[in-house]
C-alpha cells in the first residue's frame, strides 16, 4: 500500500485523493448510506422545508438520489471514477437524472458546475482534507453557492489516530474558516451513521460524527 501511495503521489495526486481511490478499490466505503441523514430529511421534508432549487452534493452520496427524487436539480461531484459509475447506475434505477462531474471539490469553478446552488451537502469530504487544502475548499464552495444558501457539513470531530490523513474538524474551525467567507453557523449537533452498517456506526460513535448547518450571507 505504501508503495502505491508513493507512486501515486509522485504523479501529483494528494494523499486524500489516493486514499479515496483505495477505499473504493477494496470496498471500505464507510461514508456510504442507504438512507439520507436526519438533518437532510428535516431540511427537505420538515416544517421549515427548503423550496426545491439547485443542489450540489460534494461526493456521490445518498443525498444525490434523495434530492433528485424530491424535485431538486442536483449536481454531484466526486474525484473517484468508480464512485461516479456506481452513482450513475443507482440514478438510472431510481429514474432520476442528476448531473455527475468528476473532479476535485477544491476547484469547483474550474469544473464547469456553474453557480447559484441554494443547497450544498458534504458528508465526509471536508474533514479529510489536509490543512493546506481547506482554505481552497471554503473558497471553492463559497464561489458556487447562491446568496442565502444552506450548507450541510458532516464529519468526524475527533480524527482516527491510525488514519493515513487528517480526518477531523471542530466547531471552532468550521466557524472561523467559513465565517471569514461569509457563512453563519446555524447549528452544530452530533449525528448518526447509517444504521445498517455496523462499521460506520462504531466509527461515528468513536470519532464523534458531527453535523454543521451553515447559511451564507444574503448579500
N, C-alpha and C positions, 0 to 999 in steps of 0.2 A: 504493500500500500504506500509506504513512504517513497519507494522508487517511482511509482506512478505520480505521486504528488509532486516530486521534484521535476519529473519530465513535463508535466502539465504546466507547472509554474514557470519553467524555462520558456514555454511558448507564450507566456504573457498572461495566463489566467491567474486570478487571485485564489487564495485558499478557499474562500467561501464558494466560489464557482466550482472548484474541483470537488469539494465535499458534497455539494448538492448532486452533482453528476454521479458520484459514487453511491450516494444514498439510493437513488433511483435504480442504479445498476444492481445493487444487492437486495433491493426491496425493503430497506429500512426507512419507511416514509411515515414517521410518527405524527407528522403535521396533517396528514390526510384525515378527513372526517366524512362520515356517512350522512351527517346532518349538519346544518349551519349552527353557529353559536347562538346561544340565547340572546346575546346582545344584538346580533344582527336581526334576528327574528323580531325583537322588540322594535327596532327601527323601521322595519318593513310592514309589520302587521299589528303593532301596538297602538294604543290610544293616540299617541302623538306621532303616528307613522309619517315617513317622508313620502313626498309625491314622487312617482317614478320619473327618472331622468337618465342622465348618463352616469354610469358607474365604472370604476376601474378596480379590477381585482389584481392586486400585486402578488402574482403567483396564481397558478391554476388550481384554486381550491374549490370547496363545495359552494362558496359564495357565488361563483360564476353562474352555475346552473340555477341555483336558487333565485338569484336576482332576475335572470333571463326569463324564468317561468312566472315572475311577478311583474312583468311589463317593463323591465329596465333595459336600456340599451347598454350592453356590457362589453367592455374590452378587458381581456385578461393577458397579462404579461408574465412570461417565465423565461429563464435563461436555459432551461433543460429541454432539449427536443423531445425526449421521452415523455416528459410531463405534458407537453403540448399535444402529442399524439394521443395519449390516454384521455385528455380532456376533450379533444375533438370527438373521439368515439362516444363518450358519455353524452355530449351535446347532441349528437346525431340520434342516439337512442331516446333522449328526452324530447326531441323535436324542436330544439331551440337553436338559434344561430348567433351566438356571441362571436366577437372578433378575437382571434388569438394572435399574439405578436411575440416573436422570440427576441429576447434582448435583456440587457442589464437595467434594472429599475433605477439605477443611479444616473441614467441618461435618457429618461423618458422622452423629452422633447426631440431628441435625435432619432427616436424610433418611429416617428410619424404617428403617434397615438392621438395627436390633437390636444385640445384643452376643453375647459368648461365642464369638468366632471363634478357632479354635486355630491357623489358618494364615493369614497375610496376605502378599500379594505386591505389590510395587511395582517395575515395570520402566520407569523413566524418568519418574516423576512428581515425587517429592520434589526431585530435583536441579534441576528447572526453576523451582521456586517462589522468589519473591523472599524476601529475608531476613525481612521483617516478617510473612510468612505461614507460615514454617517452625515457629514455636512452636505455632501453631494446628493445623498438620498433626500434630505429635507428640502433642498433647493429644487430638485427634480420634481418631487411630488407637489410642491407649492406652485410650480410653474404651470402645471396642468390642471390644478384644482380651480373650480369656479369660486367667486366670492361667496362666502357663507357656506362653503362645502363642509361636509362631515367626513372625518377620518376615523375609522375604527382600527386600532393598532393593538395587536395581541402578541405577547411573547413572554419569555422567562424573566423573572425578576432576579433570580439567583442562578448564574451560569453553571453548568456542569463542569467539575474540575477536570475531567478527562476529555472534554470537548476539544477537537483539533482547531477550534476557532472560538473567539469571544462570542458568547451567546447569552446576553442578558441586557436589561435596561431597567432603570429606576424611574420613579415618578419625577424625581428632580431632573434627571437627564431629559426626559420627554418634555417636561415643562419648559426647560431652558432652551433646548435645541429648536423646538417647534415654536415656542413663544417669540423667539428672535425673528422668525419667518412669518409672523402674523397669525399664529394659531392660538386659540384659547383652549385650555384643558377643562373639559366639562365634567368628566368623572373618571375615576380610576377604581377598579374593583377586581378581586380575584375571579377567574373564570375557570371553566372545566374543559377538559379534553373530550374527545369522542368517547362516550360511554361504552362503545362496542370494542374499543381497543385497549386491552389491559396495559400494554407497554406505554401508551400515550397517557393513560390515567395515572400511572405511577410517576411518570416524568413530570406531569402537570402539578402533582401534589408535592413532589420533592423539590422541584426547581421554581415553584411558586408562579404558575402561569397567571399573568395579569392581562386585563383588557382596558385600554385607554380610549376614551371618546373625546375627540377634539373637533373644534369648529373654527374654520378660517374666517378672519375678519371680512366683513361685507364690503369694505372699501379697498 
